Amino acid sequence: MSLSDALLAPRRIALVGASADPNRLTARPQRYLRRHGFTGEFFPVNPRTPEILGERAYASLNDIPGTIDFAYILLGTDQVEAQVTACAARGIPVACVLADGFAEAGGEGAALQARVVAAARAAGIRLLGPNSMGVINTHDRIALTTNAAFEADSIPSGRVALVSQSGSMMGALLSRGAARGLGFSHMIGTGNEADLTSGEIASLLIDRPEVDVVCLFLEAIRAPERLAEAARKAHRLGKPIVALKLGRSPFGAELAASHTGALAGTDAAADAFFRAHGILRVTMLEALLELPPLVAGRRPPARAHSAVGVMTTTGGGGALAVDALGVRGIEARKPDAMAAAKLQAAGMPTHARLLDMTLAGTKPDRVAAALDALRSAEDTDLALAVIGSSAQFRPQDSVAGIAEAARHPGKPIAAFLAPQAEASLRLLAEAGIAAFRTPEGAADAIAAFCTWHAPRDIAALPTPVVPIPAAPDEADARALFAAFGLVSGAVVMQDEPPAGLHYPVAAKILSPDIAHKTEVGGIALNIPDEASLRSAAAAIRARVATAAPHARITGFLVQPMAKGLAEAILGFRRDPEAGAVVLLGAGGVLSELHRDIALRLAPVGEDEARAMIAEVRALAPLAGWRNLPRGDLDALARAVVAVSRLAALDGVQEAEINPLIIHAEGQGVTVADAWIVPA
């Protein structure tokens, strides 16, 4: 049996530690398998009783006749290791662990988890969990779970699979979806992901013919290379992946050694990861249910416009939708020439940003004609219908026009229903049309669709060999950047000023222990001559001795003063979840305050670097805004590419240039301050 079938469609299941008390958690898998019509075989394992809930019980795994596809270990933490060993002896291909108290519980739990995984791998067993609420396959009627949501008499099926690191959220999404006629094909609780990860399971699900979309509920990105591989497969097969990832505590940013570490937080890095790999990210729980019908069977738009056409039968509801979309950077766009011509032929308004049909009502032929016209626009990504009270009181009429328009090929159609309209939501679900309860939910899902791209191809570039000292100072950082083409023109000074300096100059303390020199008085600017440089160096040394008495001093760095049109921060970081990222933002000592940044997975090419430049608001004037002098954006783009190539150097954990001074067009950029953190 393949891993996919053993994990997702097992036919012979062992319930290790099943309880004879129907009220106990560990009795649920057996009850739910029976309740929801499992047609395979299951074997309760409990040495204390010969029978459990009317089924024969077995004293151990060894007593079960024949092969076993899947073992669900329901026992406590201290018994898991022995049961995994027993699974190994029986040659069971997949074991799932319900218990907690492993890596999430600290060092002792982590050590136990490592032993359990080692035992499983030695025997060729794949492990789901620990902390897993099991596996559900609605097509094969497998409810192998402890989640109380499966007390329901029936479970709707669907063509969307859910992989969730939170077991409780499986039940939450199941119940929310069932209330509006939306079901799942599979639900898998991955828990700690000690072995099988969300990415690997998503890849298995994508291969199954009964799955059109895979949704992920993530607390963390584990094994990002597996998830990236799944995303590439999903794109090839036309089966989108939608992710909702919880953010992490902002307090971790305070521990970062550079501005880049504080700015490029894990959530921002996760966003860059999803974008680079063509995974649609949503931020609202409802959107995890509502977005799949919009993307099922589709690929990313060949050219995204970040714009939609909107028609409404409720002026206020339509305005709410337009406003919510605008907050997410999506424009409700006026009809273009093609759409306007169709609207005019149908006797409808042609020039408004919002096609208001409040007085015309929801006559199906009029709604279908309006949506057909809006879909024909060449500068939008989809058409959105906003329906008012008729959705609550005349569901068939309110939905008929939307469903009719959606039957014809073209760009997607979605609907936002302003009132509480359960019947209309169900009808739209049956028609496979994305429907939203709130304008914010609609905007969340539509923004994800409008910013959806194919997975990015990253070209391999030659990487210079650069030794990284164990305790680098700024001179070492500048040497590293110089190896990638960013030459700074700074020189190292010990006691006496070097000959040949072009004054005025800036002088800075050199120390592997001081990242932010301004905070310790470690910088002097506009030094006019050699004598002044000697005095400034002595004053810097005295201030630093007071502010950072234990810092190791390796000298001074001296550099000619430079003035440009703008300052940027350009940084690199290895995120613990997403991997290598490159950051560009508004530079200087206030960079963390402004948080005006663009972030991408590293490395990037020049086109991606230019897109990053366009995202940073503080750099907009450099493009000639209101006839201001143009900055050297070509040189800036090359600098972004150069720093992103640090991804190939395993010895670098973080690196930063702040500020990077951007000069006038054709005059390049200047490295004014640099810092690296070794891995």
Phi and psi in degrees as a GROMACS rama.xvg file:
@    title "Ramachandran Plot"
@    xaxis  label "Phi"
@    yaxis  label "Psi"
@TYPE xy
-70.9563  160.532  SER-2
-58.669  -40.545  LEU-3
-59.0376  -46.1317  SER-4
-71.737  -39.8937  ASP-5
-63.6908  -38.0459  ALA-6
-81.7999  -45.2811  LEU-7
-100.746  -18.7925  LEU-8
-144.959  52.4067  ALA-9
-67.6501  147.666  PRO-10
-108.619  -22.0955  ARG-11
-129.281  112.782  ARG-12
-121.089  131.536  ILE-13
-99.9475  131.029  ALA-14
-107.469  91.955  LEU-15
-83.8255  112.571  VAL-16
94.2742  19.3767  GLY-17
-59.977  141.725  ALA-18
-99.4838  144.607  SER-19
-82.7232  -9.03293  ALA-20
-90.4114  110.675  ASP-21
-62.6892  -15.7324  PRO-22
-86.6233  -7.26167  ASN-23
-87.5345  151.604  ARG-24
-54.6339  -41.9944  LEU-25
-76.388  -1.14813  THR-26
-91.5316  -15.8395  ALA-27
-60.9033  -45.8299  ARG-28
-54.7224  -42.1675  PRO-29
-65.3894  -45.044  GLN-30
-63.1545  -41.8014  ARG-31
-71.4191  -35.9231  TYR-32
-59.6431  -44.2145  LEU-33
-69.1394  -45.4554  ARG-34
-57.7323  -39.8473  ARG-35
-101.043  14.3613  HIS-36
86.0756  30.3356  GLY-37
-60.2449  129.754  PHE-38
-102.59  -1.73193  THR-39
-85.6138  -158.827  GLY-40
-115.163  142.421  GLU-41
-132.469  154.194  PHE-42
-132.586  102.782  PHE-43
-65.8125  135.583  PRO-44
-117.413  114.229  VAL-45
-160.057  114.399  ASN-46
-72.3355  -8.01128  PRO-47
-92.4081  -6.60499  ARG-48
-151.134  144.608  THR-49
-82.3609  -12.5614  PRO-50
-145.155  139.751  GLU-51
-131.862  117.23  ILE-52
50.7722  42.9806  LEU-53
84.3817  0.258211  GLY-54
-112.101  146.734  GLU-55
-61.9726  135.685  ARG-56
-106.227  152.535  ALA-57
-117.057  142.398  TYR-58
-69.4417  -30.2599  ALA-59
-156.281  169.684  SER-60
-60.5744  -33.1627  LEU-61
-64.385  -21.9123  ASN-62
-84.7001  -9.99687  ASP-63
-79.7829  126.772  ILE-64
-75.0687  149.588  PRO-65
75.3618  -173.208  GLY-66
-79.4029  157.985  THR-67
-126.195  129.284  ILE-68
-85.4514  -34.3497  ASP-69
-150.922  131.346  PHE-70
-115.695  122.978  ALA-71
-101.28  110.246  TYR-72
-88.6306  110.415  ILE-73
-102.594  5.76587  LEU-74
-81.9705  171.995  LEU-75
-70.1368  167.266  GLY-76
-53.8198  -42.2936  THR-77
-71.1174  -10.5911  ASP-78
-105.252  -4.74787  GLN-79
-66.2108  -45.0006  VAL-80
-58.1253  -43.4762  GLU-81
-65.126  -36.7583  ALA-82
-73.5501  -32.9569  GLN-83
-64.9808  -38.8109  VAL-84
-62.097  -39.9099  THR-85
-65.6879  -37.8304  ALA-86
-61.9139  -39.1147  CYS-87
-62.2376  -41.7899  ALA-88
-63.8375  -31.1386  ALA-89
-87.8439  -7.14748  ARG-90
70.3002  33.4904  GLY-91
-77.3266  127.048  ILE-92
-74.1249  -28.8395  PRO-93
-135.168  131.245  VAL-94
-124.584  138.616  ALA-95
-117.67  134.943  CYS-96
-113.414  121.588  VAL-97
-80.2146  -36.8406  LEU-98
-62.1927  152.285  ALA-99
-103.063  -166.617  ASP-100
88.5119  24.496  GLY-101
-106.749  -128.25  PHE-102
-57.8285  -30.4527  ALA-103
-71.2943  -12.1037  GLU-104
-97.6046  1.56607  ALA-105
116.594  -168.643  GLY-106
-60.8109  -44.6851  GLY-107
-64.9217  -42.7475  GLU-108
-64.7562  -38.4752  GLY-109
-63.4322  -39.5408  ALA-110
-65.1465  -41.2308  ALA-111
-62.9913  -43.4563  LEU-112
-60.196  -42.1502  GLN-113
-62.0279  -39.044  ALA-114
-67.1776  -41.6986  ARG-115
-62.6927  -44.8219  VAL-116
-64.5647  -41.3761  VAL-117
-62.0113  -41.7149  ALA-118
-64.0361  -40.9752  ALA-119
-65.3537  -45.9985  ALA-120
-66.1025  -37.1749  ARG-121
-61.3507  -29.5244  ALA-122
-98.158  0.0235896  ALA-123
77.2891  19.185  GLY-124
-88.4239  138.801  ILE-125
-95.4715  137.156  ARG-126
-112.604  129.006  LEU-127
-106.156  124.249  LEU-128
106.857  -149.963  GLY-129
-60.3078  176.727  PRO-130
72.5916  30.0638  ASN-131
-102.799  132.47  SER-132
-89.6137  13.8354  MET-133
99.622  -161.223  GLY-134
-131.261  133.738  VAL-135
-123.899  134.862  ILE-136
-133.543  102.202  ASN-137
-71.8527  -28.286  THR-138
-68.0701  -37.4291  HIS-139
-100.04  11.0445  ASP-140
57.2729  43.0195  ARG-141
-105.226  109.785  ILE-142
-114.733  69.8419  ALA-143
-92.5999  77.8274  LEU-144
-155.003  160.295  THR-145
-103.609  4.16367  THR-146
-71.4557  126.695  ASN-147
-66.1405  -15.1865  ALA-148
-61.5373  -19.793  ALA-149
-86.1953  10.7292  PHE-150
-68.9129  -17.2444  GLU-151
-56.9994  148.189  ALA-152
-67.5495  -33.0887  ASP-153
-142.602  153.206  SER-154
-124.562  122.107  ILE-155
-68.2651  144.827  PRO-156
-99.7297  165.472  SER-157
-163.989  -167.707  GLY-158
-119.249  20.2911  ARG-159
-113.573  127.342  VAL-160
-99.4065  145.654  ALA-161
-120.19  128.891  LEU-162
-115.786  120.8  VAL-163
-130.701  129.723  SER-164
-75.9456  -14.4573  GLN-165
-107.355  118.332  SER-166
-67.4811  -38.2461  GLY-167
-65.6048  -31.431  SER-168
-71.3569  -19.7617  MET-169
-60.6462  -46.7616  MET-170
-66.2369  -38.4637  GLY-171
-61.7667  -45.4529  ALA-172
-70.789  -35.9463  LEU-173
-59.7902  -48.6686  LEU-174
-68.9792  -40.1861  SER-175
-63.9006  -41.3712  ARG-176
-67.6808  -42.4224  GLY-177
-59.8236  -34.2202  ALA-178
-63.7595  -20.0502  ALA-179
-124.72  19.1462  ARG-180
80.326  18.9984  GLY-181
-106.147  122.887  LEU-182
-118.81  175.045  GLY-183
-119.824  151.774  PHE-184
-82.1553  -41.7562  SER-185
-142.794  152.565  HIS-186
-139.18  123.385  MET-187
-125.896  124.244  ILE-188
-92.9583  116.688  GLY-189
-95.1574  -18.5004  THR-190
57.0437  -128.291  GLY-191
-73.2439  -16.2465  ASN-192
54.8154  47.4951  GLU-193
-65.3454  -28.0054  ALA-194
-131.135  -78.7071  ASP-195
-69.0217  127.524  LEU-196
-109.292  167.519  THR-197
-56.0543  -41.041  SER-198
-64.4054  -44.8145  GLY-199
-66.8729  -40.8653  GLU-200
-67.431  -40.1139  ILE-201
-58.1809  -40.7801  ALA-202
-62.2007  -40.3412  SER-203
-65.0361  -41.1555  LEU-204
-66.2614  -37.8201  LEU-205
-60.317  -30.9581  ILE-206
-75.6016  -14.7933  ASP-207
-84.1118  133.806  ARG-208
-65.9753  -21.5455  PRO-209
-86.171  6.50749  GLU-210
-115.642  128.712  VAL-211
-106.733  -32.3914  ASP-212
-140.052  143.02  VAL-213
-114.75  126.379  VAL-214
-105.521  142.232  CYS-215
-121.293  129.846  LEU-216
-109.499  109.244  PHE-217
-117.103  135.862  LEU-218
-95.4614  -25.3649  GLU-219
-156.003  156.875  ALA-220
-94.2854  111.027  ILE-221
-108.316  142.836  ARG-222
50.4837  63.516  ALA-223
-58.2153  -29.9297  PRO-224
-64.3825  -33.4393  GLU-225
-67.7982  -41.8359  ARG-226
-67.6632  -39.0293  LEU-227
-62.9054  -40.3422  ALA-228
-63.9252  -41.742  GLU-229
-63.0492  -39.3562  ALA-230
-64.8076  -39.4237  ALA-231
-64.8533  -41.3  ARG-232
-63.7748  -42.7168  LYS-233
-58.1034  -40.6353  ALA-234
-66.2033  -43.3981  HIS-235
-59.8081  -40.2248  ARG-236
-91.7  -3.47653  LEU-237
69.389  36.7098  GLY-238
-123.75  94.5578  LYS-239
-62.9198  154.291  PRO-240
-111.876  129.515  ILE-241
-116.336  132.636  VAL-242
-126.791  139.24  ALA-243
-118.491  115.791  LEU-244
-116.026  129.882  LYS-245
-70.0905  146.327  LEU-246
-79.1215  162.146  GLY-247
-105.797  161.934  ARG-248
-55.2464  134.186  SER-249
-69.9416  -13.4675  PRO-250
-68.5778  -23.7793  PHE-251
-61.3908  -27.8951  GLY-252
-63.0886  -27.4774  ALA-253
-66.5022  -20.5323  GLU-254
-88.7781  -5.54983  LEU-255
-68.2368  150.086  ALA-256
-88.471  -5.19438  ALA-257
-143.816  166.757  SER-258
-57.9063  -39.2263  HIS-259
-58.9136  -42.5345  THR-260
-61.1931  -36.2658  GLY-261
-75.7484  -36.3321  ALA-262
-79.4265  -41.3115  LEU-263
-87.4128  58.2719  ALA-264
-62.2895  165.951  GLY-265
-59.1193  -37.5932  THR-266
-66.4171  -41.1599  ASP-267
-64.66  -39.1903  ALA-268
-66.1805  -38.7238  ALA-269
-61.8684  -39.7757  ALA-270
-60.6497  -43.0332  ASP-271
-64.0917  -38.1354  ALA-272
-62.118  -49.5355  PHE-273
-61.9253  -43.3152  PHE-274
-61.6436  -45.0867  ARG-275
-65.1429  -29.7865  ALA-276
-103.778  10.3619  HIS-277
72.4733  27.8761  GLY-278
-98.7314  128.319  ILE-279
-78.8763  123.599  LEU-280
-105.45  130.715  ARG-281
-116.334  162.942  VAL-282
-116.981  -9.46621  THR-283
-114.645  143.647  MET-284
-60.4633  -42.1717  LEU-285
-60.7698  -35.5066  GLU-286
-65.3114  -26.0385  ALA-287
-65.5812  -27.1457  LEU-288
-86.3387  -36.5985  LEU-289
-87.2773  -26.292  GLU-290
-73.8162  -37.7965  LEU-291
-50.165  -43.625  PRO-292
-62.0796  -25.2321  PRO-293
-72.6081  -30.2784  LEU-294
-110.124  -10.3146  VAL-295
-57.1082  128.941  ALA-296
75.6955  8.03194  GLY-297
-116.852  161.6  ARG-298
-115.639  166.93  ARG-299
-56.2049  144.451  PRO-300
-55.9847  138.848  PRO-301
-60.1387  -34.7077  ALA-302
-141.688  111.914  ARG-303
-82.7115  140.019  ALA-304
-111.519  -11.2133  HIS-305
51.7435  43.9163  SER-306
-150.734  151.106  ALA-307
-136.377  159.976  VAL-308
-99.8149  134.211  GLY-309
-125.198  127.718  VAL-310
-117.243  150.493  MET-311
-145.342  149.485  THR-312
-109.306  11.9739  THR-313
-143.373  113.292  THR-314
-57.3395  -46.3996  GLY-315
-65.9373  -42.5854  GLY-316
-64.1599  -39.6512  GLY-317
-63.9667  -41.6881  GLY-318
-64.4545  -37.8954  ALA-319
-59.0927  -44.9843  LEU-320
-64.2703  -44.8266  ALA-321
-61.3991  -40.6608  VAL-322
-66.6552  -45.8893  ASP-323
-62.9204  -39.7455  ALA-324
-64.1353  -42.5236  LEU-325
-61.8594  -37.5852  GLY-326
-60.6423  -32.7856  VAL-327
-90.5552  10.1951  ARG-328
82.1196  17.3352  GLY-329
-109.497  124.556  ILE-330
-89.9708  132.815  GLU-331
-82.5773  106.231  ALA-332
-97.0783  143.939  ARG-333
-63.6591  150.415  LYS-334
-59.7516  137.464  PRO-335
-79.8375  -173.841  ASP-336
-59.6275  -42.8654  ALA-337
-66.6101  -46.5634  MET-338
-65.3308  -40.1111  ALA-339
-62.4932  -38.3998  ALA-340
-63.2876  -42.381  ALA-341
-66.1725  -40.9735  LYS-342
-64.0517  -41.5736  LEU-343
-63.3731  -40.8764  GLN-344
-63.5231  -29.0798  ALA-345
-90.7052  2.49831  ALA-346
73.895  33.9425  GLY-347
-115.357  158.725  MET-348
-59.822  148.152  PRO-349
-122.056  -7.85596  THR-350
-118.298  0.0615365  HIS-351
-90.8664  151.012  ALA-352
-66.3126  -28.3798  ARG-353
-122.539  117.518  LEU-354
-79.1298  98.0781  LEU-355
-91.3236  113.721  ASP-356
-115.14  30.0668  MET-357
-56.3369  -45.5097  THR-358
-74.9765  -27.8204  LEU-359
-75.2879  -20.5912  ALA-360
74.9091  -161.326  GLY-361
-109.587  39.8976  THR-362
-58.3395  124.44  LYS-363
-53.2636  -40.9678  PRO-364
-67.3424  -34.467  ASP-365
-72.3642  -42.6371  ARG-366
-62.8386  -44.0713  VAL-367
-62.6462  -40.8983  ALA-368
-65.5756  -40.8969  ALA-369
-63.9546  -44.9554  ALA-370
-67.6879  -37.0972  LEU-371
-60.9641  -41.2621  ASP-372
-66.1887  -45.6941  ALA-373
-65.2214  -33.7995  LEU-374
-67.8061  -24.4219  ARG-375
-77.6183  -11.7193  SER-376
-60.751  140.568  ALA-377
-91.5617  -2.93106  GLU-378
-120.577  24.4916  ASP-379
-131.196  164.711  THR-380
-101.756  -24.4005  ASP-381
-163.966  173.638  LEU-382
-116.681  134.128  ALA-383
-116.356  127.414  LEU-384
-102.394  127.281  ALA-385
-109.49  119.269  VAL-386
-115.34  138.025  ILE-387
-93.6307  -139.179  GLY-388
-61.2136  -25.7964  SER-389
-59.8423  -26.8538  SER-390
-63.1685  -28.4165  ALA-391
-84.9601  -40.6174  GLN-392
-103.089  -21.7312  PHE-393
-132.893  66.7295  ARG-394
-58.887  -40.8398  PRO-395
-61.8384  -45.6639  GLN-396
-67.0534  -41.2668  ASP-397
-68.7397  -28.5325  SER-398
-93.8483  -24.8141  VAL-399
-56.8014  -44.9753  ALA-400
-65.8897  -38.5098  GLY-401
-65.2502  -45.4131  ILE-402
-63.7016  -38.8537  ALA-403
-63.8504  -44.3616  GLU-404
-64.4984  -37.4289  ALA-405
-71.2555  -17.4229  ALA-406
-68.1262  -21.7911  ARG-407
-93.8948  144.903  HIS-408
-65.0218  153.324  PRO-409
151.57  -169.538  GLY-410
-67.9268  161.389  LYS-411
-63.6959  154.647  PRO-412
-120.218  137.914  ILE-413
-134.129  164.259  ALA-414
-137.011  138.417  ALA-415
-113.404  122.664  PHE-416
-101.274  114.428  LEU-417
-67.1386  -42.4941  ALA-418
-85.0788  176.779  PRO-419
-74.6554  111.848  GLN-420
-141.158  72.4777  ALA-421
-62.8939  -40.8937  GLU-422
-64.2365  -41.9585  ALA-423
-65.8166  -39.0207  SER-424
-60.8713  -41.1226  LEU-425
-65.963  -41.9169  ARG-426
-62.9701  -41.3974  LEU-427
-66.6034  -38.5116  LEU-428
-61.7399  -42.4383  ALA-429
-63.1564  -31.5829  GLU-430
-84.2415  -3.28313  ALA-431
74.1345  27.4336  GLY-432
-105.774  131.74  ILE-433
-65.8921  125.888  ALA-434
-130.82  142.004  ALA-435
-123.863  141.762  PHE-436
-83.856  -29.2675  ARG-437
-131.857  153.555  THR-438
-65.4228  -32.8082  PRO-439
-67.552  -40.3623  GLU-440
-64.0859  -40.8543  GLY-441
-61.6282  -44.1086  ALA-442
-65.6379  -38.7911  ALA-443
-61.0247  -48.7879  ASP-444
-69.7315  -43.1133  ALA-445
-67.1054  -37.7007  ILE-446
-62.2966  -39.7627  ALA-447
-62.039  -41.693  ALA-448
-66.5621  -44.4575  PHE-449
-70.8289  -17.055  CYS-450
-109.99  16.0071  THR-451
-79.8549  129.823  TRP-452
-129.324  159.476  HIS-453
-66.368  153.237  ALA-454
-53.3336  138.826  PRO-455
-82.7447  132.955  ARG-456
-85.8237  131.207  ASP-457
-112.025  114.299  ILE-458
-76.3803  136.327  ALA-459
-74.2324  132.92  ALA-460
-118.883  150.598  LEU-461
-63.2567  141.33  PRO-462
-120.061  125.416  THR-463
-67.1174  151.766  PRO-464
-88.8116  115.518  VAL-465
-130.014  118.921  VAL-466
-69.7584  137.612  PRO-467
-110.232  113.351  ILE-468
-61.7232  155.504  PRO-469
-65.4776  -32.4378  ALA-470
-131.548  77.0531  ALA-471
-75.526  146.758  PRO-472
-108.206  -170.502  ASP-473
-66.5531  -32.089  GLU-474
-62.2125  -39.5937  ALA-475
-65.2333  -39.7446  ASP-476
-62.6696  -43.091  ALA-477
-66.2317  -35.2944  ARG-478
-63.7783  -38.203  ALA-479
-64.0543  -49.2288  LEU-480
-64.4271  -34.8238  PHE-481
-62.8523  -35.5822  ALA-482
-63.4618  -22.8322  ALA-483
-101.122  11.8201  PHE-484
100.736  2.60004  GLY-485
-103.911  85.2761  LEU-486
-84.8335  135.69  VAL-487
-106.224  -25.5051  SER-488
78.8995  12.4906  GLY-489
-89.3616  153.9  ALA-490
-127.585  154.196  VAL-491
-90.2434  137.572  VAL-492
-125.588  139.13  MET-493
-101.404  -98.0911  GLN-494
-95.4804  -36.285  ASP-495
-109.863  140.308  GLU-496
-60.5045  135.73  PRO-497
-66.0908  153.144  PRO-498
-76.2188  154.614  ALA-499
83.661  12.0577  GLY-500
-72.0885  145.867  LEU-501
-102.49  106.342  HIS-502
-83.3741  155.341  TYR-503
-75.4395  156.96  PRO-504
-130.336  167.206  VAL-505
-110.905  142.822  ALA-506
-124.387  138.519  ALA-507
-135.877  149.699  LYS-508
-69.4299  143.142  ILE-509
-107.172  121.75  LEU-510
-159.67  134.283  SER-511
-71.2393  -8.85945  PRO-512
-101.567  -3.41113  ASP-513
-121.443  109.188  ILE-514
-87.6187  -43.3381  ALA-515
-108.042  93.6715  HIS-516
-69.2591  -31.5573  LYS-517
-63.4551  -28.3353  THR-518
-72.8361  -16.8069  GLU-519
-116.637  12.4603  VAL-520
70.3115  31.9521  GLY-521
-93.576  18.7313  GLY-522
-136.217  142.207  ILE-523
-133.083  135.754  ALA-524
-116.29  159.993  LEU-525
54.7561  45.4008  ASN-526
-78.6309  121.446  ILE-527
-83.852  -24.0428  PRO-528
-158.161  179.69  ASP-529
-63.2943  -43.3326  GLU-530
-63.5865  -42.0932  ALA-531
-65.0244  -33.1617  SER-532
-65.3959  -41.3762  LEU-533
-60.0743  -45.4751  ARG-534
-64.73  -42.3747  SER-535
-63.7744  -40.9498  ALA-536
-62.1485  -42.3939  ALA-537
-64.0502  -40.7591  ALA-538
-66.7852  -40.3428  ALA-539
-61.3477  -46.5208  ILE-540
-59.6062  -39.5363  ARG-541
-67.5989  -43.3781  ALA-542
-64.0074  -42.9343  ARG-543
-66.2515  -38.172  VAL-544
-60.1058  -33.0492  ALA-545
-78.759  -45.2046  THR-546
-78.7486  -32.6474  ALA-547
-138.922  71.4102  ALA-548
-63.9909  -22.0585  PRO-549
-97.854  1.15654  HIS-550
-70.6778  139.261  ALA-551
-80.9028  127.348  ARG-552
-103.705  125.993  ILE-553
-112.121  5.03149  THR-554
134.299  -157.551  GLY-555
-128.922  153.203  PHE-556
-112.772  129.015  LEU-557
-120.215  134.286  VAL-558
-146.973  139.003  GLN-559
-56.9181  142.031  PRO-560
-61.0834  140.99  MET-561
-133.536  141.171  ALA-562
-131.557  131.778  LYS-563
-128.694  -163.589  GLY-564
-88.1832  -24.917  LEU-565
-161.568  164.689  ALA-566
-122.086  141.603  GLU-567
-128.794  157.447  ALA-568
-103.461  131.952  ILE-569
-129.097  114.592  LEU-570
-135.143  163.575  GLY-571
-133.609  144.49  PHE-572
-155.557  144.835  ARG-573
-96.2639  104.72  ARG-574
-75.0687  139.423  ASP-575
-64.851  -20.068  PRO-576
-105.823  -52.0766  GLU-577
-86.7156  -19.3048  ALA-578
97.097  -155.976  GLY-579
-70.8111  131.895  ALA-580
-132.109  153.358  VAL-581
-119.271  141.547  VAL-582
-127.302  138.616  LEU-583
-129.99  134.709  LEU-584
-160.077  -178.387  GLY-585
-65.0533  128.922  ALA-586
-96.6623  -176.34  GLY-587
98.6845  -175.397  GLY-588
-69.9774  -16.9194  VAL-589
-99.1573  15.8628  LEU-590
-59.2393  -40.6861  SER-591
-69.0905  -29.8561  GLU-592
-70.6603  -43.5489  LEU-593
-73.6169  -38.5036  HIS-594
49.941  40.9189  ARG-595
-98.0794  89.0165  ASP-596
-133.795  162.312  ILE-597
-128.275  140.934  ALA-598
-135.031  139.72  LEU-599
-142.63  158.349  ARG-600
-65.4855  143.173  LEU-601
-102.991  147.548  ALA-602
-85.6972  168.248  PRO-603
-124.773  160.475  VAL-604
-95.8272  178.65  GLY-605
-65.9804  -34.7146  GLU-606
-62.6254  -44.3479  ASP-607
-66.8346  -36.8063  GLU-608
-62.3939  -40.3081  ALA-609
-66.6293  -36.4198  ARG-610
-64.064  -37.2472  ALA-611
-63.3454  -44.321  MET-612
-58.0788  -41.6571  ILE-613
-66.3622  -23.4044  ALA-614
-81.5054  -19.7677  GLU-615
-87.675  112.256  VAL-616
-60.7775  -37.7294  ARG-617
-65.4979  -18.9982  ALA-618
-93.8821  -5.0117  LEU-619
-57.1346  -39.6114  ALA-620
-59.8539  -23.9127  PRO-621
-70.3581  -12.8988  LEU-622
-87.0854  9.23917  ALA-623
92.6056  22.8402  GLY-624
-59.2496  127.091  TRP-625
51.5627  41.1065  ARG-626
65.2361  19.7028  ASN-627
-70.6889  157.989  LEU-628
-59.7842  139.57  PRO-629
-79.6753  138.37  ARG-630
-89.8047  167.252  GLY-631
-83.008  79.1447  ASP-632
-72.7234  -24.4476  LEU-633
-63.9972  -45.2285  ASP-634
-66.2763  -37.2401  ALA-635
-64.4824  -43.0686  LEU-636
-61.4255  -41.2659  ALA-637
-64.8426  -35.9943  ARG-638
-65.5186  -40.8857  ALA-639
-60.534  -45.7054  VAL-640
-60.0895  -43.9225  VAL-641
-60.8942  -47.2576  ALA-642
-66.7526  -35.9342  VAL-643
-64.0865  -24.5051  SER-644
-71.3383  -8.06564  ARG-645
-62.5013  -14.5557  LEU-646
-55.7552  -27.2929  ALA-647
-83.3917  -6.42981  ALA-648
-101.072  103.108  LEU-649
-63.6077  -20.784  ASP-650
-78.6217  -3.40747  GLY-651
-110.349  122.682  VAL-652
-91.4077  -47.6251  GLN-653
-139.401  151.941  GLU-654
-151.994  149.977  ALA-655
-155.406  141.04  GLU-656
-117.829  117.949  ILE-657
-157.165  106.021  ASN-658
-94.5937  158.048  PRO-659
-101.458  115.086  LEU-660
-83.7781  127.544  ILE-661
-103.601  120.924  ILE-662
-93.3257  179.882  HIS-663
-63.6034  161.209  ALA-664
-50.7133  126.748  GLU-665
87.8175  -2.72531  GLY-666
-108.667  3.5673  GLN-667
80.3957  -163.132  GLY-668
-131.064  158.383  VAL-669
-126.417  131.012  THR-670
-79.193  111.143  VAL-671
-95.8898  -26.8509  ALA-672
-155.93  140.767  ASP-673
-141.079  154.363  ALA-674
-157.118  141.687  TRP-675
-133.983  151.474  ILE-676
-121.203  118.511  VAL-677
-69.5005  153.337  PRO-678
